[in-house]
Amino acid sequence: MKTLRFFLNFAVIIFSSLVFTQCNKHGDPEPDLISVSPKSLEFEASIENAPTKSVTVTTNLDTWEVFNTTPWIKTDKYDEKTLSVAVITNYTDIKEPRIAEIRVKAGSVYDTIQVTQKAKIQDNLAINPTSLSFKAAETGEKSVAVTTNASEWKASKPSDVTWLSIEVESSKALKVRVPSANTQITPRTANITFTAGDAEPVILTVTQAGTTVVVGPCFGYAPNSTYYATGTPSLATNPGPSSWSGSVTLSCASQFYSITNWGGSGRMVFCDYINNKIILDSDYRLVEGTGGFNGYFKAIILNNAALTWEEVPNFEVKYNTSTRVLDFSGTYKGYPVIVGIVAIEESTKDLKGVYGDAYSNAKLTLTPTSSAPSNGNAEIKTEIKSDIKKAQATGSLKVTPFEGNKVYTKVQK
């Protein structure tokens, strides 16, 4: 009996101890408690820059659990007192950070962790300058600096824009090349589009000025025109065309005419306006030849019997204001004047051939363009003469030797 009483008393003591541990000093049960630290976490947009972070969990209970319904947040119960939190890379295009909550629960209570992930770093793109300007007669290359945080960038131009070209100069620069002058009155413009990642495209505007028309007094009364030409091909073994067409542009500022497609060759030639006369420009080297000879636009006479040639000095081109004809015909010392781009040996001044063909009785009938007054009182402001010639008189043109490889010796005065 004593033994039974002993065990009953021992059981009462154990039960009392258990009850005491769940009650406060007033005998009430102790409430469930839980807290987390820190209560907020912030992550970078990319996981490469967003390592896993730890949260300390404090509770008076033996267990706790995590409630996370956000797919871009990853949680892991590292140990009894630690919660690991990670995120996946933010690929969204939303420019604001994304925010969500995690609940950590123990018994009947919970605490929250606010998780913030920064917005994806947006690709950016900038160029400098944002526009390029070329003068009418200006050629060459200009560079555009490119700044971006994207892994690569691209530049493109419309396929129908052929008057300029683009080339990647380096990882941070684009080269824009304009190889020829703008011989038209109308400026020409092209847009080059830059792209990089998901950055907004950037536009580079490239403009080459046209020849500006200003109404005012000018020389010669021959307006800017298209022309139809006729002439007698006189030098080439395979004669050039007896008719062709092109355009005539005048410059009051520099006092000269530019004539395109002489003899149908595609070559531009020039005439100066000197002392109220239109004079053929024979001094400018139009063709850089090989073998020691070069091409010049000249008015010449030939003595086929003696195989000599002679230049007509200061050859005047007549202009008839009524018929609008530029007249390159004439005679000199009893011989017909022949006008064309001829190949001359620089050291000996021998005449060795012709580029395209040369013509006697050449006449250009002008049709004024709509961009110039019909009375010809138009001023064309352009670059200095040497620049426009260099820009517009380039390219290759093969020399045609005379029949039997004849060489004409220049008459010595």
C-alpha positions as CSV (number, residue, x, y, z in Angstrom):
1,M,0.0,0.0,0.0
2,K,2.8,2.3,0.9
3,T,4.4,1.5,-2.5
4,L,1.2,2.5,-4.4
5,R,0.9,5.8,-2.5
6,F,4.5,6.6,-3.4
7,F,3.9,6.1,-7.1
8,L,0.7,8.2,-7.0
9,N,2.5,11.1,-5.3
10,F,5.4,10.9,-7.8
11,A,2.9,11.1,-10.7
12,V,1.2,14.2,-9.2
13,I,4.6,15.9,-8.9
14,I,5.5,15.2,-12.6
15,F,2.1,16.4,-13.9
16,S,2.4,19.5,-11.8
17,S,5.8,20.2,-13.3
18,L,4.5,19.8,-16.8
19,V,1.6,22.1,-16.2
20,F,3.8,24.7,-14.6
21,T,6.1,25.0,-17.7
22,Q,3.2,26.0,-20.0
23,C,1.8,28.6,-17.6
24,N,2.9,32.0,-16.4
25,K,3.1,33.1,-12.8
26,H,-0.6,33.6,-12.7
27,G,-1.2,30.1,-13.9
28,D,-2.2,31.1,-17.5
29,P,-0.8,29.3,-20.6
30,E,2.2,31.1,-22.3
31,P,1.3,32.5,-25.8
32,D,3.0,31.3,-29.0
33,L,5.8,33.6,-30.0
34,I,7.8,34.0,-33.2
35,S,9.9,36.8,-34.7
36,V,12.2,37.1,-37.7
37,S,15.3,39.2,-38.3
38,P,15.8,41.0,-40.6
39,K,12.2,41.7,-41.6
40,S,13.1,42.9,-45.1
41,L,15.5,41.7,-47.7
42,E,16.6,43.4,-50.9
43,F,18.2,41.7,-54.0
44,E,19.8,42.8,-57.2
45,A,18.0,42.0,-60.5
46,S,20.6,39.4,-61.6
47,I,21.3,36.3,-59.6
48,E,25.0,36.7,-60.4
49,N,24.8,39.8,-58.1
50,A,22.2,38.4,-55.7
51,P,23.6,35.8,-53.3
52,T,21.4,33.8,-50.9
53,K,20.5,35.7,-47.7
54,S,19.8,34.4,-44.2
55,V,16.9,35.2,-41.8
56,T,17.1,34.3,-38.1
57,V,13.9,32.8,-36.7
58,T,13.2,33.0,-33.0
59,T,10.2,31.2,-31.4
60,N,9.2,29.6,-28.2
61,L,7.9,26.6,-30.0
62,D,9.8,23.6,-31.2
63,T,8.8,23.9,-34.9
64,W,8.0,26.6,-37.4
65,E,7.1,26.6,-41.1
66,V,7.4,28.8,-44.1
67,F,4.6,30.0,-46.5
68,N,5.9,31.3,-49.8
69,T,3.6,31.5,-52.9
70,T,5.9,33.8,-55.0
71,P,7.5,31.9,-57.8
72,W,10.6,34.1,-58.1
73,I,11.5,33.6,-54.4
74,K,13.2,30.4,-53.3
75,T,13.2,29.5,-49.6
76,D,15.0,26.8,-47.6
77,K,14.9,25.9,-43.9
78,Y,18.6,25.9,-43.3
79,D,18.4,24.8,-39.7
80,E,16.1,25.2,-36.7
81,K,16.8,28.9,-36.4
82,T,17.7,29.9,-39.9
83,L,15.8,30.5,-43.1
84,S,17.7,30.9,-46.4
85,V,16.1,33.1,-49.1
86,A,17.1,33.4,-52.7
87,V,15.6,34.9,-55.9
88,I,15.8,34.2,-59.6
89,T,16.9,36.7,-62.2
90,N,14.4,39.5,-62.9
91,Y,13.9,39.3,-66.7
92,T,10.7,41.4,-66.7
93,D,10.6,44.6,-68.5
94,I,8.9,46.4,-65.6
95,K,11.0,49.3,-64.6
96,E,9.9,49.3,-60.9
97,P,11.3,46.8,-58.3
98,R,9.1,43.8,-57.5
99,I,8.0,43.2,-53.9
100,A,6.5,40.1,-52.2
101,E,6.1,38.7,-48.6
102,I,7.1,35.5,-47.0
103,R,5.3,34.3,-43.9
104,V,7.0,32.3,-41.1
105,K,4.5,30.6,-38.8
106,A,4.8,28.9,-35.4
107,G,1.7,27.6,-33.8
108,S,-1.0,30.2,-34.2
109,V,1.2,33.2,-34.9
110,Y,3.4,34.3,-37.8
111,D,5.9,37.0,-38.8
112,T,6.6,38.4,-42.3
113,I,9.6,39.1,-44.4
114,Q,9.3,41.6,-47.1
115,V,11.5,40.7,-50.2
116,T,12.3,43.3,-52.7
117,Q,14.1,42.6,-56.0
118,K,15.4,45.5,-58.1
119,A,14.2,45.9,-61.7
120,K,16.2,44.5,-64.5
121,I,19.0,46.9,-65.6
122,Q,17.6,48.3,-68.8
123,D,19.9,48.2,-71.8
124,N,20.9,51.8,-72.7
125,L,22.2,53.2,-76.0
126,A,23.5,56.6,-76.9
127,I,25.5,58.0,-79.8
128,N,27.5,61.2,-80.2
129,P,26.9,63.1,-82.3
130,T,23.3,62.4,-83.3
131,S,23.7,63.9,-86.7
132,L,26.3,64.4,-89.3
133,S,26.5,67.1,-92.0
134,F,28.5,67.1,-95.2
135,K,28.8,70.0,-97.5
136,A,27.8,69.6,-101.1
137,A,31.3,69.0,-102.4
138,E,32.6,67.4,-99.2
139,T,33.6,63.8,-99.2
140,G,35.4,61.6,-96.7
141,E,34.7,59.8,-93.4
142,K,33.3,60.9,-90.0
143,S,33.1,58.8,-86.8
144,V,30.2,58.4,-84.4
145,A,30.8,57.3,-80.8
146,V,28.6,54.5,-79.5
147,T,27.9,54.0,-75.7
148,T,25.9,51.1,-74.4
149,N,25.8,48.6,-71.6
150,A,24.5,45.8,-73.9
151,S,26.8,43.0,-75.0
152,E,26.6,44.2,-78.7
153,W,25.2,46.9,-80.9
154,K,24.3,47.1,-84.6
155,A,23.9,49.9,-87.1
156,S,21.9,49.7,-90.4
157,K,20.9,52.0,-93.2
158,P,18.1,51.7,-95.8
159,S,19.1,49.5,-98.8
160,D,18.2,52.2,-101.2
161,V,20.7,54.7,-99.8
162,T,23.8,54.3,-101.9
163,W,25.4,57.7,-101.6
164,L,27.0,56.7,-98.2
165,S,28.4,53.6,-96.5
166,I,28.8,52.6,-92.9
167,E,31.4,50.5,-91.2
168,V,32.0,49.4,-87.6
169,E,35.2,51.2,-86.7
170,S,35.6,49.7,-83.2
171,S,33.4,48.3,-80.4
172,K,32.6,51.9,-79.6
173,A,32.5,53.7,-82.9
174,L,30.9,53.7,-86.3
175,K,32.5,55.1,-89.5
176,V,30.2,56.9,-92.0
177,R,31.7,57.4,-95.4
178,V,30.5,59.8,-98.2
179,P,32.5,59.0,-101.3
180,S,31.2,61.6,-103.7
181,A,29.8,65.1,-103.8
182,N,26.2,66.0,-104.2
183,T,25.8,67.5,-107.6
184,Q,22.1,68.0,-107.2
185,I,20.4,71.1,-105.8
186,T,18.3,69.1,-103.4
187,P,20.1,68.0,-100.2
188,R,20.1,64.3,-99.5
189,T,19.4,62.8,-96.1
190,A,19.7,59.3,-94.7
191,N,18.8,57.8,-91.3
192,I,21.1,55.2,-89.8
193,T,19.5,53.1,-87.1
194,F,21.4,51.9,-84.0
195,T,20.1,49.0,-81.9
196,A,21.5,47.3,-78.7
197,G,19.7,44.7,-76.7
198,D,16.3,45.9,-75.7
199,A,17.3,49.6,-75.6
200,E,15.3,52.0,-77.6
201,P,16.7,52.4,-81.1
202,V,18.7,55.5,-81.8
203,I,18.7,57.4,-85.1
204,L,21.7,59.1,-86.7
205,T,20.7,61.6,-89.4
206,V,23.3,62.1,-92.1
207,T,22.8,65.0,-94.5
208,Q,24.7,66.1,-97.5
209,A,23.9,69.6,-98.6
210,G,22.7,70.3,-102.1
211,T,23.8,73.3,-104.2
212,T,21.8,76.2,-102.8
213,V,19.9,78.4,-105.3
214,V,19.7,82.1,-104.6
215,V,18.1,84.4,-107.0
216,G,20.5,87.2,-108.0
217,P,22.8,88.4,-110.7
218,C,25.1,85.8,-112.2
219,F,27.4,85.3,-115.2
220,G,26.9,84.0,-118.6
221,Y,23.1,83.9,-118.6
222,A,23.3,80.1,-118.8
223,P,21.1,78.6,-116.1
224,N,21.4,75.3,-114.3
225,S,20.2,72.8,-116.9
226,T,20.0,69.4,-118.3
227,Y,21.4,69.2,-121.8
228,Y,21.3,67.2,-125.0
229,A,24.5,67.2,-126.9
230,T,25.6,66.5,-130.4
231,G,29.0,66.3,-131.9
232,T,31.3,64.6,-134.4
233,P,33.5,61.9,-132.7
234,S,37.0,62.6,-134.0
235,L,39.8,60.8,-132.2
236,A,38.9,57.4,-130.8
237,T,39.5,54.3,-133.0
238,N,36.1,53.1,-131.7
239,P,34.1,56.3,-132.1
240,G,32.1,57.6,-129.2
241,P,28.4,58.4,-129.4
242,S,27.4,61.3,-131.7
243,S,24.8,62.4,-129.1
244,W,24.6,62.2,-125.3
245,S,23.0,64.0,-122.4
246,G,24.0,65.4,-119.0
247,S,23.7,68.5,-116.8
248,V,25.3,71.9,-116.5
249,T,25.7,73.5,-113.1
250,L,27.1,77.0,-112.5
251,S,28.8,78.6,-109.5
252,C,28.8,82.3,-109.2
253,A,30.9,82.2,-106.1
254,S,33.7,80.3,-107.8
255,Q,33.0,81.5,-111.3
256,F,32.9,78.2,-113.2
257,Y,30.5,75.7,-114.9
258,S,30.4,72.0,-114.2
259,I,29.4,69.8,-117.1
260,T,28.6,66.1,-116.4
261,N,28.9,63.1,-118.7
262,W,31.1,64.7,-121.4
263,G,30.9,62.6,-124.5
264,G,28.8,60.0,-122.6
265,S,31.9,59.0,-120.6
266,G,30.5,59.8,-117.2
267,R,33.3,62.3,-116.7
268,M,32.7,65.8,-115.4
269,V,34.5,68.7,-117.1
270,F,34.7,72.4,-116.3
271,C,34.6,75.8,-117.9
272,D,35.6,79.0,-116.2
273,Y,33.9,82.4,-116.5
274,I,36.7,85.0,-117.1
275,N,36.2,88.5,-118.2
276,N,32.6,87.9,-119.2
277,K,33.5,84.9,-121.3
278,I,33.0,81.2,-120.8
279,I,36.5,79.7,-121.2
280,L,37.3,76.0,-121.3
281,D,39.2,74.9,-118.3
282,S,42.2,73.0,-119.7
283,D,44.6,73.1,-116.8
284,Y,42.8,70.9,-114.3
285,R,44.0,67.2,-114.2
286,L,40.8,65.2,-114.6
287,V,42.3,61.7,-114.9
288,E,45.2,60.4,-112.9
289,G,46.7,58.0,-115.5
290,T,49.4,55.4,-115.5
291,G,52.6,55.2,-117.5
292,G,53.4,58.8,-117.1
293,F,50.4,60.4,-118.8
294,N,47.2,62.0,-117.4
295,G,43.9,63.3,-118.7
296,Y,43.0,66.9,-119.4
297,F,39.9,68.6,-120.9
298,K,41.3,70.5,-123.8
299,A,40.5,72.2,-127.1
300,I,43.1,71.1,-129.6
301,I,43.9,71.0,-133.3
302,L,45.7,68.1,-135.1
303,N,48.0,68.0,-138.0
304,N,47.7,64.4,-139.1
305,A,50.3,64.8,-141.8
306,A,53.0,66.0,-139.4
307,L,51.6,64.1,-136.4
308,T,51.6,67.2,-134.3
309,W,49.0,68.7,-132.0
310,E,48.5,72.1,-130.6
311,E,46.3,73.5,-127.8
312,V,43.9,76.3,-128.6
313,P,44.7,78.8,-125.8
314,N,41.8,80.2,-123.7
315,F,39.2,78.5,-125.9
316,E,36.0,80.4,-125.6
317,V,32.7,78.5,-125.5
318,K,29.9,80.5,-127.0
319,Y,26.5,80.7,-125.4
320,N,23.4,81.7,-127.4
321,T,20.8,83.1,-125.0
322,S,18.0,82.6,-127.6
323,T,18.6,79.0,-128.5
324,R,20.3,78.1,-125.2
325,V,23.2,76.4,-127.0
326,L,26.6,76.1,-125.5
327,D,28.8,75.9,-128.6
328,F,32.2,74.1,-128.4
329,S,32.8,74.2,-132.2
330,G,35.2,76.4,-134.0
331,T,38.5,76.6,-136.1
332,Y,42.0,77.5,-135.2
333,K,44.8,78.1,-137.7
334,G,42.6,76.6,-140.4
335,Y,42.0,73.4,-138.5
336,P,38.7,72.3,-136.8
337,V,38.8,72.5,-133.1
338,I,38.4,69.2,-131.3
339,V,37.3,69.2,-127.6
340,G,37.6,66.2,-125.3
341,I,39.6,64.6,-122.4
342,V,43.0,63.8,-124.0
343,A,45.9,61.7,-122.6
344,I,49.1,63.7,-122.4
345,E,52.6,62.5,-121.5
346,E,53.6,64.7,-118.7
347,S,57.3,64.7,-119.4
348,T,57.2,65.1,-123.2
349,K,53.7,66.7,-123.6
350,D,53.1,64.1,-126.4
351,L,49.4,63.3,-127.1
352,K,48.9,59.6,-126.8
353,G,45.2,59.0,-126.9
354,V,41.8,60.0,-125.7
355,Y,39.5,59.1,-122.8
356,G,36.2,58.3,-124.3
357,D,36.3,60.4,-127.4
358,A,36.9,64.0,-128.4
359,Y,34.5,66.0,-130.6
360,S,34.5,68.6,-133.3
361,N,31.4,70.7,-133.7
362,A,30.2,69.8,-130.2
363,K,27.0,71.7,-129.2
364,L,25.0,71.4,-126.0
365,T,21.4,72.4,-126.1
366,L,20.3,73.4,-122.6
367,T,16.9,72.8,-120.9
368,P,16.8,74.8,-117.7
369,T,15.8,72.8,-114.6
370,S,12.9,73.8,-112.4
371,S,15.3,74.8,-109.7
372,A,16.8,77.7,-111.6
373,P,15.0,80.7,-113.2
374,S,14.5,80.4,-116.9
375,N,16.4,83.6,-117.5
376,G,19.5,82.1,-116.0
377,N,19.8,84.7,-113.2
378,A,20.7,82.1,-110.5
379,E,23.6,81.9,-108.1
380,I,24.9,78.6,-107.0
381,K,26.8,78.7,-103.8
382,T,29.2,75.8,-103.6
383,E,32.6,74.9,-102.3
384,I,35.9,76.3,-103.7
385,K,36.7,75.1,-107.2
386,S,39.5,72.7,-106.4
387,D,37.4,70.9,-103.8
388,I,34.4,70.3,-106.0
389,K,36.6,69.2,-108.9
390,K,38.5,66.7,-106.7
391,A,35.2,65.4,-105.3
392,Q,33.4,65.1,-108.6
393,A,36.1,64.3,-111.1
394,T,37.2,61.0,-109.6
395,G,36.9,57.4,-110.9
396,S,38.5,55.3,-113.6
397,L,38.4,55.9,-117.3
398,K,40.6,53.9,-119.7
399,V,42.6,55.7,-122.4
400,T,42.0,54.8,-126.0
401,P,45.3,54.9,-128.0
402,F,45.2,56.4,-131.5
403,E,45.0,54.1,-134.4
404,G,48.3,52.4,-135.0
405,N,49.5,53.7,-131.6
406,K,50.2,57.1,-133.2
407,V,51.7,59.7,-131.0
408,Y,51.2,63.4,-131.7
409,T,54.1,65.7,-130.7
410,K,53.1,69.1,-129.3
411,V,54.0,72.0,-131.5
412,Q,56.7,74.1,-129.8
413,K,56.0,77.8,-129.8
